[in-house]
Amino acid sequence: MLGELTLNPTDYQRHRLHTQERSWAETNCYVDVWIELLHAWGFEPIAALPFTTTIDFEGDQWTFFKFPHADLEELFGLDVQELAIWRPLETHVEEQLRLGRPMLVELDSYYLPDTAGTAYRTAHVKSTVATMEIDVAARRLGYFHGQGYYELADDDFLNVFRMTGKFSPDVLPPYAEIVKRRNPAPPMGDQLVAASLDVFRRQLRRLPTENPFDKFQSRFAADLQWLTGASLEMFHHYSFATLRQFGASYECAATYLKWLDENHVNGLETAAAGFTALSTGAKTLQFQLARAMARKKPMDLTPLDDLAGVWQTTVDDLSTRLL
Protein backbone atom coordinates (compact mmCIF):
# COMPACT_ATOMS: atom_id res chain seq x y z
CA MET A 1 0.00 0.00 0.00
CA LEU A 2 1.13 3.53 -0.81
CA GLY A 3 2.88 5.24 2.10
CA GLU A 4 0.62 5.87 5.07
CA LEU A 5 -2.59 5.08 3.18
CA THR A 6 -4.55 1.94 3.94
CA LEU A 7 -7.22 1.40 1.29
CA ASN A 8 -9.75 -1.39 1.07
CA PRO A 9 -12.52 -1.56 -1.57
CA THR A 10 -14.96 -3.09 0.90
CA ASP A 11 -14.91 -0.22 3.40
CA TYR A 12 -13.57 2.76 1.44
CA GLN A 13 -15.63 5.89 2.14
CA ARG A 14 -16.10 7.97 -0.99
CA HIS A 15 -15.97 11.75 -1.01
CA ARG A 16 -19.35 13.45 -0.70
CA LEU A 17 -19.13 14.57 -4.34
CA HIS A 18 -19.65 10.90 -5.16
CA THR A 19 -22.22 10.08 -2.50
CA GLN A 20 -24.67 12.97 -2.51
CA GLU A 21 -27.75 12.86 -4.72
CA ARG A 22 -26.45 14.64 -7.79
CA SER A 23 -27.70 15.22 -11.33
CA TRP A 24 -24.40 13.93 -12.72
CA ALA A 25 -23.13 11.00 -10.66
CA GLU A 26 -19.82 11.05 -12.57
CA THR A 27 -17.97 13.92 -14.24
CA ASN A 28 -15.17 12.54 -16.41
CA CYS A 29 -12.54 9.92 -15.64
CA TYR A 30 -9.77 12.41 -14.83
CA VAL A 31 -11.75 14.62 -12.48
CA ASP A 32 -13.38 11.68 -10.70
CA VAL A 33 -10.00 10.04 -10.05
CA TRP A 34 -8.55 13.23 -8.63
CA ILE A 35 -11.56 13.79 -6.36
CA GLU A 36 -10.97 10.46 -4.65
CA LEU A 37 -7.17 10.68 -4.65
CA LEU A 38 -7.27 14.08 -2.94
CA HIS A 39 -9.91 12.82 -0.52
CA ALA A 40 -7.82 9.76 0.40
CA TRP A 41 -4.89 12.04 1.20
CA GLY A 42 -7.08 14.11 3.53
CA PHE A 43 -7.47 17.10 1.21
CA GLU A 44 -10.75 18.81 0.28
CA PRO A 45 -11.14 18.45 -3.51
CA ILE A 46 -13.98 20.99 -3.61
CA ALA A 47 -11.42 23.70 -2.83
CA ALA A 48 -9.79 23.00 -6.20
CA LEU A 49 -12.97 23.28 -8.31
CA PRO A 50 -12.79 26.96 -9.41
CA PHE A 51 -11.74 25.83 -12.91
CA THR A 52 -15.20 24.34 -13.46
CA THR A 53 -16.68 27.84 -13.71
CA THR A 54 -14.69 28.82 -16.82
CA ILE A 55 -15.33 26.07 -19.37
CA ASP A 56 -16.17 26.95 -22.98
CA PHE A 57 -17.66 25.47 -26.11
CA GLU A 58 -14.65 24.38 -28.16
CA GLY A 59 -16.22 24.12 -31.63
CA ASP A 60 -17.21 20.45 -31.68
CA GLN A 61 -17.40 19.75 -27.93
CA TRP A 62 -17.42 21.46 -24.56
CA THR A 63 -14.18 21.70 -22.58
CA PHE A 64 -13.05 18.33 -21.26
CA PHE A 65 -12.50 19.93 -17.87
CA LYS A 66 -9.57 18.79 -15.72
CA PHE A 67 -7.94 19.91 -12.48
CA PRO A 68 -5.16 22.32 -13.53
CA HIS A 69 -1.81 21.10 -12.26
CA ALA A 70 -0.86 24.60 -11.13
CA ASP A 71 -3.94 24.74 -8.88
CA LEU A 72 -3.14 21.35 -7.36
CA GLU A 73 0.36 22.52 -6.52
CA GLU A 74 -0.79 25.85 -5.08
CA LEU A 75 -3.56 24.38 -2.93
CA PHE A 76 -2.12 21.01 -1.92
CA GLY A 77 1.60 21.06 -2.67
CA LEU A 78 1.27 18.38 -5.36
CA ASP A 79 3.63 18.24 -8.33
CA VAL A 80 2.20 16.35 -11.32
CA GLN A 81 4.65 15.21 -13.99
CA GLU A 82 4.24 13.18 -17.16
CA LEU A 83 6.03 9.84 -17.07
CA ALA A 84 7.76 8.38 -20.12
CA ILE A 85 6.86 4.70 -20.59
CA TRP A 86 10.00 2.92 -21.78
CA ARG A 87 9.75 -0.29 -19.76
CA PRO A 88 6.81 -2.62 -19.14
CA LEU A 89 3.99 -0.57 -17.66
CA GLU A 90 3.67 -2.68 -14.52
CA THR A 91 7.37 -2.11 -13.81
CA HIS A 92 6.86 1.66 -13.86
CA VAL A 93 3.82 1.39 -11.59
CA GLU A 94 5.75 -0.77 -9.14
CA GLU A 95 8.70 1.64 -9.09
CA GLN A 96 6.66 4.82 -8.64
CA LEU A 97 4.48 3.36 -5.89
CA ARG A 98 7.62 2.23 -4.09
CA LEU A 99 8.72 5.88 -4.17
CA GLY A 100 5.38 6.95 -2.68
CA ARG A 101 3.94 8.39 -5.90
CA PRO A 102 0.50 7.47 -7.24
CA MET A 103 0.57 6.90 -10.96
CA LEU A 104 -2.30 8.11 -13.13
CA VAL A 105 -2.48 6.07 -16.30
CA GLU A 106 -4.91 5.34 -19.12
CA LEU A 107 -6.10 1.72 -19.03
CA ASP A 108 -8.62 -0.28 -21.05
CA SER A 109 -11.98 -0.41 -19.28
CA TYR A 110 -12.58 -3.79 -20.89
CA TYR A 111 -10.42 -5.22 -18.08
CA LEU A 112 -11.61 -2.95 -15.24
CA PRO A 113 -14.19 -4.90 -13.21
CA ASP A 114 -15.66 -1.76 -11.65
CA THR A 115 -17.14 -0.92 -15.09
CA ALA A 116 -19.33 -4.05 -15.06
CA GLY A 117 -22.58 -3.24 -16.83
CA THR A 118 -20.97 -0.65 -19.12
CA ALA A 119 -17.54 -1.50 -20.58
CA TYR A 120 -16.17 -4.48 -18.63
CA ARG A 121 -15.72 -7.40 -21.02
CA THR A 122 -17.93 -5.64 -23.58
CA ALA A 123 -16.15 -2.53 -24.94
CA HIS A 124 -12.57 -1.28 -25.26
CA VAL A 125 -12.68 2.22 -23.77
CA LYS A 126 -9.65 4.05 -22.42
CA SER A 127 -10.07 5.57 -18.98
CA THR A 128 -7.75 7.16 -16.43
CA VAL A 129 -7.14 5.37 -13.15
CA ALA A 130 -4.87 6.20 -10.22
CA THR A 131 -2.81 3.16 -9.27
CA MET A 132 -2.30 2.91 -5.51
CA GLU A 133 -1.14 -0.66 -4.85
CA ILE A 134 0.42 -3.36 -7.01
CA ASP A 135 1.61 -6.90 -6.43
CA VAL A 136 2.99 -8.25 -9.69
CA ALA A 137 3.69 -11.73 -8.30
CA ALA A 138 0.14 -12.05 -6.95
CA ARG A 139 -1.31 -10.34 -10.05
CA ARG A 140 -3.25 -7.73 -8.12
CA LEU A 141 -3.79 -3.99 -8.60
CA GLY A 142 -5.55 -1.48 -6.32
CA TYR A 143 -6.75 1.68 -8.06
CA PHE A 144 -9.03 4.69 -7.96
CA HIS A 145 -11.48 4.93 -10.82
CA GLY A 146 -14.82 6.64 -11.27
CA GLN A 147 -16.51 7.05 -7.91
CA GLY A 148 -14.39 4.82 -5.71
CA TYR A 149 -11.51 2.49 -4.92
CA TYR A 150 -11.29 -0.97 -6.51
CA GLU A 151 -9.07 -3.98 -7.10
CA LEU A 152 -8.50 -6.22 -10.09
CA ALA A 153 -6.60 -9.49 -10.24
CA ASP A 154 -5.58 -12.59 -12.19
CA ASP A 155 -6.50 -12.49 -15.91
CA ASP A 156 -7.67 -8.88 -15.69
CA PHE A 157 -4.25 -7.96 -14.29
CA LEU A 158 -2.42 -9.79 -17.08
CA ASN A 159 -4.59 -8.24 -19.76
CA VAL A 160 -4.73 -4.69 -18.48
CA PHE A 161 -0.91 -4.63 -18.46
CA ARG A 162 -0.72 -6.53 -21.79
CA MET A 163 1.39 -9.31 -20.30
CA THR A 164 -0.18 -12.26 -22.14
CA GLY A 165 1.59 -11.94 -25.49
CA LYS A 166 -1.68 -11.69 -27.42
CA PHE A 167 -1.41 -7.94 -27.88
CA SER A 168 0.25 -6.25 -30.83
CA PRO A 169 3.69 -4.82 -30.03
CA ASP A 170 2.81 -1.86 -32.26
CA VAL A 171 0.27 -0.49 -29.76
CA LEU A 172 1.47 2.83 -28.38
CA PRO A 173 2.10 3.08 -24.63
CA PRO A 174 -0.55 4.91 -22.58
CA TYR A 175 -0.29 8.45 -21.29
CA ALA A 176 0.81 8.43 -17.65
CA GLU A 177 1.49 10.93 -14.87
CA ILE A 178 3.03 10.68 -11.42
CA VAL A 179 2.11 12.74 -8.37
CA LYS A 180 4.80 13.97 -5.98
CA ARG A 181 4.01 15.64 -2.66
CA ARG A 182 6.29 18.66 -2.26
CA ASN A 183 4.69 20.67 0.53
CA PRO A 184 4.32 18.73 3.80
CA ALA A 185 2.09 21.47 5.25
CA PRO A 186 -0.28 22.85 2.56
CA PRO A 187 -2.87 25.46 3.58
CA MET A 188 -5.74 24.19 5.72
CA GLY A 189 -8.88 25.71 7.22
CA ASP A 190 -9.25 29.45 6.65
CA GLN A 191 -5.90 29.53 4.84
CA LEU A 192 -7.19 26.98 2.33
CA VAL A 193 -10.34 29.03 1.73
CA ALA A 194 -8.24 32.16 1.14
CA ALA A 195 -5.90 30.30 -1.22
CA SER A 196 -8.88 28.83 -3.07
CA LEU A 197 -10.38 32.29 -3.52
CA ASP A 198 -7.10 33.47 -5.05
CA VAL A 199 -7.28 30.57 -7.50
CA PHE A 200 -10.94 31.38 -8.19
CA ARG A 201 -10.15 35.00 -9.05
CA ARG A 202 -7.40 33.86 -11.41
CA GLN A 203 -9.79 31.43 -13.08
CA LEU A 204 -12.48 34.10 -13.48
CA ARG A 205 -10.05 36.14 -15.55
CA ARG A 206 -10.13 33.22 -18.01
CA LEU A 207 -13.89 33.31 -18.57
CA PRO A 208 -14.92 32.97 -22.24
CA THR A 209 -15.15 36.30 -23.99
CA GLU A 210 -18.10 35.06 -26.06
CA ASN A 211 -21.17 33.41 -24.59
CA PRO A 212 -20.52 29.65 -25.03
CA PHE A 213 -24.22 28.81 -25.21
CA ASP A 214 -24.68 31.07 -28.23
CA LYS A 215 -21.87 29.20 -29.98
CA PHE A 216 -23.22 25.83 -28.92
CA GLN A 217 -26.75 26.57 -30.09
CA SER A 218 -25.72 27.20 -33.69
CA ARG A 219 -23.53 24.09 -33.78
CA PHE A 220 -26.17 21.96 -32.06
CA ALA A 221 -28.76 23.01 -34.64
CA ALA A 222 -26.41 21.92 -37.44
CA ASP A 223 -25.55 18.64 -35.72
CA LEU A 224 -29.23 17.77 -35.28
CA GLN A 225 -29.49 17.45 -39.06
CA TRP A 226 -27.52 14.21 -38.87
CA LEU A 227 -28.00 13.24 -35.21
CA THR A 228 -31.69 12.41 -35.67
CA GLY A 229 -30.64 9.55 -37.97
CA ALA A 230 -27.68 8.39 -35.88
CA SER A 231 -27.34 5.33 -33.63
CA LEU A 232 -27.79 5.03 -29.88
CA GLU A 233 -24.02 4.65 -29.58
CA MET A 234 -23.55 8.01 -31.32
CA PHE A 235 -26.05 9.59 -28.92
CA HIS A 236 -23.87 8.49 -26.00
CA HIS A 237 -20.68 9.79 -27.66
CA TYR A 238 -22.24 13.13 -28.57
CA SER A 239 -23.93 13.58 -25.21
CA PHE A 240 -20.71 12.83 -23.32
CA ALA A 241 -18.69 15.37 -25.32
CA THR A 242 -21.28 18.13 -25.05
CA LEU A 243 -24.20 17.94 -22.61
CA ARG A 244 -22.51 15.84 -19.94
CA GLN A 245 -19.37 17.95 -19.93
CA PHE A 246 -21.04 21.28 -19.33
CA GLY A 247 -23.73 19.75 -17.11
CA ALA A 248 -21.26 18.02 -14.80
CA SER A 249 -18.85 20.94 -14.79
CA TYR A 250 -21.46 23.50 -13.82
CA GLU A 251 -22.83 21.21 -11.12
CA CYS A 252 -19.30 21.12 -9.66
CA ALA A 253 -19.16 24.92 -9.99
CA ALA A 254 -22.38 25.23 -7.97
CA THR A 255 -20.95 22.87 -5.35
CA TYR A 256 -17.83 25.01 -5.12
CA LEU A 257 -19.81 28.21 -4.51
CA LYS A 258 -21.89 26.46 -1.84
CA TRP A 259 -18.64 25.31 -0.19
CA LEU A 260 -17.46 28.92 -0.11
CA ASP A 261 -20.76 29.90 1.49
CA GLU A 262 -20.29 27.15 4.11
CA ASN A 263 -16.92 28.78 4.83
CA HIS A 264 -18.41 32.24 5.34
CA VAL A 265 -17.83 33.71 1.88
CA ASN A 266 -21.15 35.47 1.40
CA GLY A 267 -23.12 36.79 -1.55
CA LEU A 268 -22.71 33.84 -3.92
CA GLU A 269 -26.19 32.32 -3.62
CA THR A 270 -27.46 33.77 -6.91
CA ALA A 271 -24.44 32.54 -8.87
CA ALA A 272 -24.71 29.09 -7.28
CA ALA A 273 -28.35 28.92 -8.36
CA GLY A 274 -27.33 30.00 -11.86
CA PHE A 275 -24.76 27.21 -12.22
CA THR A 276 -27.30 24.72 -10.87
CA ALA A 277 -29.79 25.86 -13.52
CA LEU A 278 -27.16 25.34 -16.25
CA SER A 279 -26.46 21.84 -14.94
CA THR A 280 -30.10 20.77 -14.76
CA GLY A 281 -30.67 22.37 -18.15
CA ALA A 282 -28.05 20.03 -19.61
CA LYS A 283 -29.87 17.04 -18.14
CA THR A 284 -33.16 18.21 -19.67
CA LEU A 285 -31.52 18.68 -23.06
CA GLN A 286 -30.06 15.18 -22.84
CA PHE A 287 -33.53 13.68 -22.35
CA GLN A 288 -34.93 15.78 -25.17
CA LEU A 289 -32.12 14.78 -27.53
CA ALA A 290 -32.64 11.08 -26.77
CA ARG A 291 -36.35 11.44 -27.50
CA ALA A 292 -35.77 13.39 -30.71
CA MET A 293 -33.30 10.78 -31.98
CA ALA A 294 -35.60 7.89 -31.06
CA ARG A 295 -38.55 9.52 -32.86
CA LYS A 296 -36.38 10.98 -35.64
CA LYS A 297 -38.07 14.34 -35.15
CA PRO A 298 -36.80 17.92 -34.79
CA MET A 299 -35.88 19.28 -31.37
CA ASP A 300 -36.78 22.65 -29.88
CA LEU A 301 -33.58 24.57 -29.13
CA THR A 302 -35.13 27.69 -27.64
CA PRO A 303 -34.21 26.53 -24.08
CA LEU A 304 -30.60 27.27 -25.04
CA ASP A 305 -31.56 30.95 -25.27
CA ASP A 306 -32.54 30.80 -21.61
CA LEU A 307 -29.31 29.00 -20.68
CA ALA A 308 -27.30 31.66 -22.52
CA GLY A 309 -29.03 34.34 -20.45
CA VAL A 310 -28.42 32.44 -17.21
CA TRP A 311 -24.75 32.00 -18.03
CA GLN A 312 -24.28 35.71 -18.78
CA THR A 313 -26.06 36.83 -15.63
CA THR A 314 -24.10 34.36 -13.51
CA VAL A 315 -20.62 35.21 -14.74
CA ASP A 316 -21.38 38.95 -14.68
CA ASP A 317 -22.43 38.63 -11.03
CA LEU A 318 -19.27 36.71 -10.12
CA SER A 319 -17.01 39.13 -11.97
CA THR A 320 -18.61 42.11 -10.25
CA ARG A 321 -18.25 40.58 -6.80
CA LEU A 322 -14.79 39.08 -7.04
CA LEU A 323 -12.76 40.93 -9.70
HELIX and SHEET records of a PDB file:
HELIX    1   1 ARG A   16  HIS A   18  5                                   3    
HELIX    2   2 CYS A   29  ALA A   40  1                                  12    
HELIX    3   3 PRO A   45  ALA A   48  5                                   4    
HELIX    4   4 PRO A   50  THR A   53  5                                   4    
HELIX    5   5 HIS A   69  PHE A   76  1                                   8    
HELIX    6   6 LEU A   89  ARG A   98  1                                  10    
HELIX    7   7 SER A  109  TYR A  111  5                                   3    
HELIX    8   8 PRO A  113  THR A  115  5                                   3    
HELIX    9   9 ASP A  155  VAL A  160  1                                   6    
HELIX   10  10 GLY A  189  LEU A  204  1                                  16    
HELIX   11  11 PRO A  212  LEU A  227  1                                  16    
HELIX   12  12 LEU A  232  SER A  239  1                                   8    
HELIX   13  13 PHE A  240  ARG A  244  3                                   5    
HELIX   14  14 GLN A  245  GLU A  262  1                                  18    
HELIX   15  15 GLU A  269  ARG A  295  1                                  27    
HELIX   16  16 PRO A  303  LEU A  322  1                                  20    
SHEET    1   A 6 LEU A  78  GLU A  82  0                                        
SHEET    2   A 6 ALA A 176  ARG A 181 -1                                        
SHEET    3   A 6 MET A 103  ASP A 108 -1                                        
SHEET    4   A 6 LYS A 126  ASP A 135 -1                                        
SHEET    5   A 6 ARG A 140  HIS A 145 -1                                        
SHEET    6   A 6 GLY A 148  ALA A 153 -1                                        
END                                                                             
